[in-house]
Amino acid sequence: MEQLRLIVGLGNPGAEYARTRHNVGFLLVERLAERWQAAWTTERKFHSRVARAQRSERGVLLVQPQTFMNASGEAVAALVRFYQVTLANLLVVVDDADLPLGEIRLRPGGGTGGHHGLESLQAQLGAKDFARLRIGIGRQTGAREITGHVLGRFQAVELEVVGRVLQAAGEQVECWLSAGVRKAMNDFNGVVVPSETEGNEK
């Protein structure tokens, strides 16, 4: 069976969650599907929306689990088992409130950082050594409770930054596909768009 690369964007299904900060993983795989001219279909047996593409002479499956964030691992584990995907060929895209908006960070493995989607994946896969691309969404200054922030939509003033971040993150994913995780980390990790504070300091 063809060895697929699996690129999973995490998020919540449904119109009420569309384009929220928590769904930035969905936004990235949607952008990649558009860029690669890959059509979305609903795969009910995997509880996912999937889009198939061919990149770097390899088959690629873009995935949006439809299980809700906290159960994302159920959908992803089913796909991994069915297509016999090695963890080295799995990339998961998630939002990260501990990274400021404008920053991206790819790692070959690691912890969950309290992210419920990653917690579900690691529990269902029984492993944590799969690549994860974290896209910063920042936090509200002084706020301890972040649920409202992550489930809220990006403000109008943030959308230009989000667009540039998704562009860079998409290029990082393509680098991961063609050259591997280390090259993609070295070339793209860090600040894509400096914050206003950083800009004023220069």
KOLMIKE-525767 format. One record per residue (C-alpha): x, z, y; residue number from 1; residue in one letter. Coordinates in nm, 3 decimals. Layout:
# residues N
<site east="X" up="Z" north="Y" pos="NUM" code="A"/>
...
***
This chain:
# residues 202
<site east="0.000" up="0.000" north="0.000" pos="1" code="M"/>
<site east="0.122" up="-0.088" north="0.349" pos="2" code="E"/>
<site east="0.295" up="0.203" north="0.520" pos="3" code="Q"/>
<site east="0.101" up="0.250" north="0.841" pos="4" code="L"/>
<site east="0.203" up="0.423" north="1.159" pos="5" code="R"/>
<site east="-0.076" up="0.657" north="1.262" pos="6" code="L"/>
<site east="-0.121" up="0.731" north="1.634" pos="7" code="I"/>
<site east="-0.388" up="0.996" north="1.688" pos="8" code="V"/>
<site east="-0.531" up="1.083" north="2.027" pos="9" code="G"/>
<site east="-0.705" up="1.421" north="2.025" pos="10" code="L"/>
<site east="-1.024" up="1.489" north="2.215" pos="11" code="G"/>
<site east="-1.395" up="1.563" north="2.186" pos="12" code="N"/>
<site east="-1.656" up="1.294" north="2.114" pos="13" code="P"/>
<site east="-1.960" up="1.237" north="2.331" pos="14" code="G"/>
<site east="-2.041" up="1.137" north="2.688" pos="15" code="A"/>
<site east="-2.023" up="1.492" north="2.825" pos="16" code="E"/>
<site east="-1.653" up="1.515" north="2.731" pos="17" code="Y"/>
<site east="-1.554" up="1.159" north="2.821" pos="18" code="A"/>
<site east="-1.256" up="1.136" north="3.057" pos="19" code="R"/>
<site east="-1.205" up="1.511" north="3.076" pos="20" code="T"/>
<site east="-0.856" up="1.660" north="3.087" pos="21" code="R"/>
<site east="-0.890" up="1.778" north="2.725" pos="22" code="H"/>
<site east="-0.952" up="1.415" north="2.624" pos="23" code="N"/>
<site east="-0.634" up="1.269" north="2.767" pos="24" code="V"/>
<site east="-0.526" up="1.189" north="2.409" pos="25" code="G"/>
<site east="-0.837" up="0.973" north="2.376" pos="26" code="F"/>
<site east="-0.754" up="0.806" north="2.707" pos="27" code="L"/>
<site east="-0.405" up="0.709" north="2.592" pos="28" code="L"/>
<site east="-0.508" up="0.552" north="2.261" pos="29" code="V"/>
<site east="-0.789" up="0.367" north="2.442" pos="30" code="E"/>
<site east="-0.533" up="0.226" north="2.683" pos="31" code="R"/>
<site east="-0.305" up="0.125" north="2.395" pos="32" code="L"/>
<site east="-0.592" up="-0.046" north="2.214" pos="33" code="A"/>
<site east="-0.671" up="-0.244" north="2.527" pos="34" code="E"/>
<site east="-0.304" up="-0.331" north="2.579" pos="35" code="R"/>
<site east="-0.264" up="-0.442" north="2.217" pos="36" code="W"/>
<site east="-0.604" up="-0.615" north="2.205" pos="37" code="Q"/>
<site east="-0.717" up="-0.397" north="1.916" pos="38" code="A"/>
<site east="-1.091" up="-0.351" north="1.860" pos="39" code="A"/>
<site east="-1.246" up="-0.012" north="1.786" pos="40" code="W"/>
<site east="-1.463" up="0.046" north="1.480" pos="41" code="T"/>
<site east="-1.627" up="0.362" north="1.348" pos="42" code="T"/>
<site east="-1.495" up="0.473" north="1.007" pos="43" code="E"/>
<site east="-1.757" up="0.724" north="0.895" pos="44" code="R"/>
<site east="-1.574" up="0.827" north="0.579" pos="45" code="K"/>
<site east="-1.284" up="0.941" north="0.799" pos="46" code="F"/>
<site east="-1.507" up="1.080" north="1.077" pos="47" code="H"/>
<site east="-1.304" up="0.873" north="1.323" pos="48" code="S"/>
<site east="-1.298" up="0.575" north="1.553" pos="49" code="R"/>
<site east="-1.005" up="0.353" north="1.459" pos="50" code="V"/>
<site east="-0.838" up="0.043" north="1.601" pos="51" code="A"/>
<site east="-0.592" up="-0.161" north="1.395" pos="52" code="R"/>
<site east="-0.292" up="-0.335" north="1.547" pos="53" code="A"/>
<site east="0.040" up="-0.490" north="1.451" pos="54" code="Q"/>
<site east="0.345" up="-0.365" north="1.642" pos="55" code="R"/>
<site east="0.717" up="-0.397" north="1.571" pos="56" code="S"/>
<site east="0.626" up="-0.577" north="1.247" pos="57" code="E"/>
<site east="0.441" up="-0.268" north="1.126" pos="58" code="R"/>
<site east="0.075" up="-0.192" north="1.087" pos="59" code="G"/>
<site east="-0.053" up="0.066" north="1.335" pos="60" code="V"/>
<site east="-0.376" up="0.260" north="1.328" pos="61" code="L"/>
<site east="-0.498" up="0.413" north="1.654" pos="62" code="L"/>
<site east="-0.733" up="0.703" north="1.586" pos="63" code="V"/>
<site east="-0.988" up="0.911" north="1.776" pos="64" code="Q"/>
<site east="-1.120" up="1.188" north="1.547" pos="65" code="P"/>
<site east="-1.494" up="1.240" north="1.594" pos="66" code="Q"/>
<site east="-1.497" up="1.590" north="1.446" pos="67" code="T"/>
<site east="-1.452" up="1.775" north="1.778" pos="68" code="F"/>
<site east="-1.115" up="1.909" north="1.877" pos="69" code="M"/>
<site east="-1.112" up="2.227" north="1.668" pos="70" code="N"/>
<site east="-1.164" up="2.031" north="1.344" pos="71" code="A"/>
<site east="-0.940" up="1.732" north="1.422" pos="72" code="S"/>
<site east="-0.722" up="1.808" north="1.121" pos="73" code="G"/>
<site east="-1.003" up="1.727" north="0.878" pos="74" code="E"/>
<site east="-1.021" up="1.367" north="0.998" pos="75" code="A"/>
<site east="-0.646" up="1.320" north="1.031" pos="76" code="V"/>
<site east="-0.564" up="1.471" north="0.691" pos="77" code="A"/>
<site east="-0.817" up="1.239" north="0.526" pos="78" code="A"/>
<site east="-0.650" up="0.936" north="0.687" pos="79" code="L"/>
<site east="-0.302" up="1.058" north="0.601" pos="80" code="V"/>
<site east="-0.397" up="1.103" north="0.236" pos="81" code="R"/>
<site east="-0.586" up="0.776" north="0.201" pos="82" code="F"/>
<site east="-0.316" up="0.560" north="0.361" pos="83" code="Y"/>
<site east="-0.030" up="0.770" north="0.218" pos="84" code="Q"/>
<site east="0.120" up="0.812" north="0.564" pos="85" code="V"/>
<site east="0.443" up="1.009" north="0.576" pos="86" code="T"/>
<site east="0.464" up="1.272" north="0.848" pos="87" code="L"/>
<site east="0.752" up="1.075" north="1.004" pos="88" code="A"/>
<site east="0.499" up="0.797" north="1.071" pos="89" code="N"/>
<site east="0.241" up="1.023" north="1.238" pos="90" code="L"/>
<site east="0.223" up="1.072" north="1.616" pos="91" code="L"/>
<site east="-0.037" up="1.299" north="1.775" pos="92" code="V"/>
<site east="-0.120" up="1.282" north="2.147" pos="93" code="V"/>
<site east="-0.252" up="1.602" north="2.308" pos="94" code="V"/>
<site east="-0.320" up="1.756" north="2.646" pos="95" code="D"/>
<site east="-0.098" up="2.048" north="2.752" pos="96" code="D"/>
<site east="-0.205" up="2.294" north="3.020" pos="97" code="A"/>
<site east="0.143" up="2.449" north="3.020" pos="98" code="D"/>
<site east="0.294" up="2.123" north="3.147" pos="99" code="L"/>
<site east="0.219" up="2.020" north="3.505" pos="100" code="P"/>
<site east="0.018" up="1.706" north="3.568" pos="101" code="L"/>
<site east="0.270" up="1.423" north="3.592" pos="102" code="G"/>
<site east="0.494" up="1.534" north="3.304" pos="103" code="E"/>
<site east="0.512" up="1.417" north="2.942" pos="104" code="I"/>
<site east="0.703" up="1.563" north="2.649" pos="105" code="R"/>
<site east="0.752" up="1.417" north="2.302" pos="106" code="L"/>
<site east="0.885" up="1.636" north="2.020" pos="107" code="R"/>
<site east="0.941" up="1.563" north="1.647" pos="108" code="P"/>
<site east="0.765" up="1.886" north="1.548" pos="109" code="G"/>
<site east="0.710" up="2.241" north="1.663" pos="110" code="G"/>
<site east="0.438" up="2.494" north="1.724" pos="111" code="G"/>
<site east="0.084" up="2.456" north="1.849" pos="112" code="T"/>
<site east="0.120" up="2.627" north="2.187" pos="113" code="G"/>
<site east="-0.229" up="2.766" north="2.126" pos="114" code="G"/>
<site east="-0.379" up="2.415" north="2.117" pos="115" code="H"/>
<site east="-0.675" up="2.428" north="1.877" pos="116" code="H"/>
<site east="-0.644" up="2.061" north="1.783" pos="117" code="G"/>
<site east="-0.283" up="2.106" north="1.676" pos="118" code="L"/>
<site east="-0.375" up="2.428" north="1.495" pos="119" code="E"/>
<site east="-0.634" up="2.235" north="1.293" pos="120" code="S"/>
<site east="-0.386" up="1.958" north="1.212" pos="121" code="L"/>
<site east="-0.114" up="2.194" north="1.098" pos="122" code="Q"/>
<site east="-0.360" up="2.389" north="0.883" pos="123" code="A"/>
<site east="-0.503" up="2.077" north="0.717" pos="124" code="Q"/>
<site east="-0.168" up="1.900" north="0.671" pos="125" code="L"/>
<site east="0.014" up="2.216" north="0.564" pos="126" code="G"/>
<site east="0.307" up="2.115" north="0.784" pos="127" code="A"/>
<site east="0.421" up="2.105" north="1.144" pos="128" code="K"/>
<site east="0.698" up="1.845" north="1.125" pos="129" code="D"/>
<site east="0.506" up="1.555" north="1.280" pos="130" code="F"/>
<site east="0.566" up="1.410" north="1.625" pos="131" code="A"/>
<site east="0.346" up="1.527" north="1.908" pos="132" code="R"/>
<site east="0.331" up="1.378" north="2.256" pos="133" code="L"/>
<site east="0.213" up="1.637" north="2.507" pos="134" code="R"/>
<site east="0.062" up="1.511" north="2.832" pos="135" code="I"/>
<site east="0.060" up="1.766" north="3.110" pos="136" code="G"/>
<site east="-0.273" up="1.853" north="3.270" pos="137" code="I"/>
<site east="-0.154" up="2.165" north="3.454" pos="138" code="G"/>
<site east="-0.349" up="2.482" north="3.524" pos="139" code="R"/>
<site east="-0.557" up="2.610" north="3.813" pos="140" code="Q"/>
<site east="-0.339" up="2.834" north="4.028" pos="141" code="T"/>
<site east="-0.403" up="3.199" north="3.948" pos="142" code="G"/>
<site east="-0.665" up="3.127" north="3.681" pos="143" code="A"/>
<site east="-0.633" up="3.302" north="3.345" pos="144" code="R"/>
<site east="-0.934" up="3.136" north="3.183" pos="145" code="E"/>
<site east="-0.862" up="2.763" north="3.147" pos="146" code="I"/>
<site east="-1.165" up="2.640" north="2.950" pos="147" code="T"/>
<site east="-1.344" up="2.512" north="3.257" pos="148" code="G"/>
<site east="-1.027" up="2.340" north="3.377" pos="149" code="H"/>
<site east="-0.944" up="2.157" north="3.054" pos="150" code="V"/>
<site east="-1.306" up="2.052" north="2.997" pos="151" code="L"/>
<site east="-1.341" up="1.935" north="3.357" pos="152" code="G"/>
<site east="-1.280" up="1.580" north="3.474" pos="153" code="R"/>
<site east="-0.975" up="1.477" north="3.672" pos="154" code="F"/>
<site east="-1.025" up="1.498" north="4.046" pos="155" code="Q"/>
<site east="-1.019" up="1.177" north="4.247" pos="156" code="A"/>
<site east="-0.680" up="1.266" north="4.397" pos="157" code="V"/>
<site east="-0.536" up="1.307" north="4.046" pos="158" code="E"/>
<site east="-0.646" up="0.971" north="3.908" pos="159" code="L"/>
<site east="-0.353" up="0.770" north="4.046" pos="160" code="E"/>
<site east="-0.111" up="1.017" north="3.885" pos="161" code="V"/>
<site east="-0.305" up="1.002" north="3.558" pos="162" code="V"/>
<site east="-0.284" up="0.623" north="3.557" pos="163" code="G"/>
<site east="0.092" up="0.625" north="3.604" pos="164" code="R"/>
<site east="0.135" up="0.896" north="3.340" pos="165" code="V"/>
<site east="-0.071" up="0.700" north="3.086" pos="166" code="L"/>
<site east="0.137" up="0.391" north="3.159" pos="167" code="Q"/>
<site east="0.462" up="0.579" north="3.094" pos="168" code="A"/>
<site east="0.321" up="0.755" north="2.788" pos="169" code="A"/>
<site east="0.210" up="0.421" north="2.646" pos="170" code="G"/>
<site east="0.561" up="0.284" north="2.692" pos="171" code="E"/>
<site east="0.697" up="0.596" north="2.521" pos="172" code="Q"/>
<site east="0.469" up="0.538" north="2.222" pos="173" code="V"/>
<site east="0.589" up="0.179" north="2.199" pos="174" code="E"/>
<site east="0.949" up="0.303" north="2.209" pos="175" code="C"/>
<site east="0.867" up="0.550" north="1.929" pos="176" code="W"/>
<site east="0.733" up="0.261" north="1.723" pos="177" code="L"/>
<site east="1.031" up="0.033" north="1.779" pos="178" code="S"/>
<site east="1.327" up="0.272" north="1.812" pos="179" code="A"/>
<site east="1.222" up="0.613" north="1.678" pos="180" code="G"/>
<site east="1.145" up="0.956" north="1.814" pos="181" code="V"/>
<site east="1.491" up="1.046" north="1.950" pos="182" code="R"/>
<site east="1.521" up="0.733" north="2.163" pos="183" code="K"/>
<site east="1.165" up="0.778" north="2.290" pos="184" code="A"/>
<site east="1.238" up="1.142" north="2.380" pos="185" code="M"/>
<site east="1.562" up="1.065" north="2.560" pos="186" code="N"/>
<site east="1.423" up="0.774" north="2.759" pos="187" code="D"/>
<site east="1.084" up="0.911" north="2.866" pos="188" code="F"/>
<site east="1.052" up="1.291" north="2.843" pos="189" code="N"/>
<site east="1.015" up="1.465" north="3.177" pos="190" code="G"/>
<site east="0.845" up="1.414" north="3.509" pos="191" code="V"/>
<site east="0.673" up="1.078" north="3.551" pos="192" code="V"/>
<site east="0.523" up="1.158" north="3.889" pos="193" code="V"/>
<site east="0.672" up="1.443" north="4.097" pos="194" code="P"/>
<site east="0.429" up="1.701" north="4.230" pos="195" code="S"/>
<site east="0.357" up="1.713" north="4.603" pos="196" code="E"/>
<site east="0.565" up="2.030" north="4.624" pos="197" code="T"/>
<site east="0.867" up="1.860" north="4.468" pos="198" code="E"/>
<site east="0.819" up="1.563" north="4.695" pos="199" code="G"/>
<site east="0.816" up="1.783" north="5.004" pos="200" code="N"/>
<site east="1.133" up="1.961" north="4.899" pos="201" code="E"/>
<site east="1.336" up="1.642" north="4.881" pos="202" code="K"/>
***
